[in-house]
């Protein structure tokens, strides 16, 4: 049985065997459950790391801080488009990040009337330190995994990320 909007080719190789369809549905349900667990854990980790960077940093603003760190200097309107939030929300987050000395606003070299946002020196130092601590924790968490399992996990995560 193929659900509406789901192309036939996703069930290729099952030969119409109802038990194989049930097995696939069960596997998909397992993936959905594990993704929900992963997302909850990621939100908790984001909250923890955000607090390590600055006690007043909320997880949503932490996400913006990461995007600016990964992208480099950009206009707030461009940040809003990239993360799918309205300009006023991003403007409030940017103002808070500037107040916490994690971001700075500087003149846009291409348009002197505009301003761009970028990591402040303090923001870079705090973020780098938090990333190092997080990487250390992850290395410890994955210490019991084989290198092959880590490569396989990274490959599958990459495949998942390519879907969206």
Legacy VTK file of the C-alpha trace (Angstrom):
# vtk DataFile Version 3.0
C-alpha trace
ASCII
DATASET POLYDATA
POINTS 164 float
0.000 0.000 0.000
1.469 3.350 -1.069
0.384 6.466 0.783
-0.838 9.480 -1.142
1.977 11.649 -2.474
4.530 8.891 -2.005
6.004 7.725 -5.304
5.916 4.032 -6.168
9.691 3.878 -6.575
10.152 4.227 -2.809
8.729 0.709 -2.517
10.771 -0.765 -5.353
12.120 -4.217 -4.758
9.375 -5.271 -2.364
7.582 -7.285 -5.044
4.174 -6.455 -3.649
4.793 -8.582 -0.558
2.560 -7.104 2.190
4.946 -8.221 4.923
7.790 -6.267 3.295
5.557 -3.157 3.228
4.763 -3.622 6.908
8.459 -4.081 7.635
9.263 -0.867 5.775
6.518 1.016 7.634
7.872 -0.313 10.930
11.395 0.769 9.986
10.121 4.225 9.011
8.346 4.496 12.378
11.617 3.595 14.136
13.431 6.315 12.185
10.722 8.838 13.074
10.989 7.926 16.766
14.794 8.147 16.771
14.715 11.486 14.931
12.312 12.882 17.535
14.714 11.743 20.264
17.662 13.275 18.375
15.859 16.597 17.946
14.980 16.735 21.658
18.581 15.974 22.561
19.838 18.597 20.093
17.526 21.238 21.618
18.796 20.361 25.088
22.411 20.487 23.871
21.763 23.872 22.232
20.367 25.220 25.501
23.383 23.923 27.406
25.944 25.295 24.954
24.097 28.627 24.699
24.282 29.012 28.479
28.010 28.181 28.384
28.572 30.978 25.877
26.591 33.490 27.918
24.091 32.917 30.751
21.557 35.212 29.032
21.856 33.608 25.592
18.680 31.826 24.538
18.746 28.836 22.143
17.064 30.735 19.277
19.677 33.487 19.417
22.377 30.821 19.707
21.163 29.420 16.392
21.504 32.864 14.815
24.965 33.257 16.347
26.042 29.939 14.783
24.681 30.963 11.400
26.597 34.252 11.506
29.749 32.420 12.596
29.433 29.951 9.723
28.417 32.546 7.117
30.563 35.483 8.115
29.442 39.083 7.869
25.959 39.651 6.465
22.977 41.961 6.687
20.295 41.138 9.233
17.713 40.887 6.431
19.854 38.231 4.741
20.132 36.355 8.040
16.331 36.459 8.390
15.895 34.975 4.911
18.445 32.220 5.541
16.903 31.039 8.785
13.296 31.625 7.736
12.307 34.167 10.384
10.745 37.574 9.948
12.981 40.630 10.018
11.594 41.959 13.326
12.374 38.687 15.134
15.916 38.639 13.801
16.311 42.334 14.586
15.414 41.670 18.255
17.806 38.706 18.378
20.604 40.746 16.803
20.024 43.582 19.292
20.248 41.092 22.157
23.417 39.488 20.741
24.995 42.938 20.360
23.978 43.790 23.951
25.648 40.552 25.122
28.784 41.530 23.125
28.537 38.413 20.962
27.816 40.230 17.689
28.788 43.639 16.404
27.253 45.867 13.763
29.653 47.454 11.304
29.182 49.579 8.175
28.588 47.569 5.017
31.630 48.191 2.766
29.365 47.905 -0.306
26.712 50.334 0.976
27.762 52.894 3.580
24.128 53.450 4.620
23.651 49.783 5.556
25.102 47.807 8.468
26.231 44.231 8.594
26.445 41.912 11.539
29.426 39.788 12.443
30.848 38.005 15.442
32.479 40.323 17.929
35.905 39.383 19.289
34.241 38.281 22.507
31.620 36.321 20.556
34.305 34.529 18.535
36.313 33.638 21.650
33.254 32.412 23.580
31.897 30.437 20.641
35.268 28.844 19.874
35.664 27.789 23.519
32.122 26.351 23.619
32.668 24.476 20.345
35.882 22.983 21.685
34.127 21.804 24.859
31.265 20.361 22.786
33.701 18.572 20.455
35.519 17.116 23.459
32.222 15.856 24.924
31.231 14.320 21.591
34.595 12.596 21.256
34.067 11.167 24.740
30.478 10.158 23.915
31.608 8.380 20.738
34.693 6.782 22.289
33.085 3.326 22.248
32.037 3.577 18.584
34.249 2.080 15.923
35.734 4.373 13.298
33.685 2.483 10.702
30.471 3.185 12.645
31.377 6.886 12.872
31.978 7.053 9.099
28.689 5.248 8.452
26.800 7.550 10.840
28.321 10.647 9.222
27.431 9.314 5.765
23.822 8.665 6.779
23.508 12.054 8.480
24.856 13.650 5.308
22.263 11.743 3.295
19.524 12.945 5.666
20.739 16.546 5.507
20.792 16.419 1.696
17.049 15.650 1.738
16.168 19.088 3.112
LINES 1 165
164 0 1 2 3 4 5 6 7 8 9 10 11 12 13 14 15 16 17 18 19 20 21 22 23 24 25 26 27 28 29 30 31 32 33 34 35 36 37 38 39 40 41 42 43 44 45 46 47 48 49 50 51 52 53 54 55 56 57 58 59 60 61 62 63 64 65 66 67 68 69 70 71 72 73 74 75 76 77 78 79 80 81 82 83 84 85 86 87 88 89 90 91 92 93 94 95 96 97 98 99 100 101 102 103 104 105 106 107 108 109 110 111 112 113 114 115 116 117 118 119 120 121 122 123 124 125 126 127 128 129 130 131 132 133 134 135 136 137 138 139 140 141 142 143 144 145 146 147 148 149 150 151 152 153 154 155 156 157 158 159 160 161 162 163
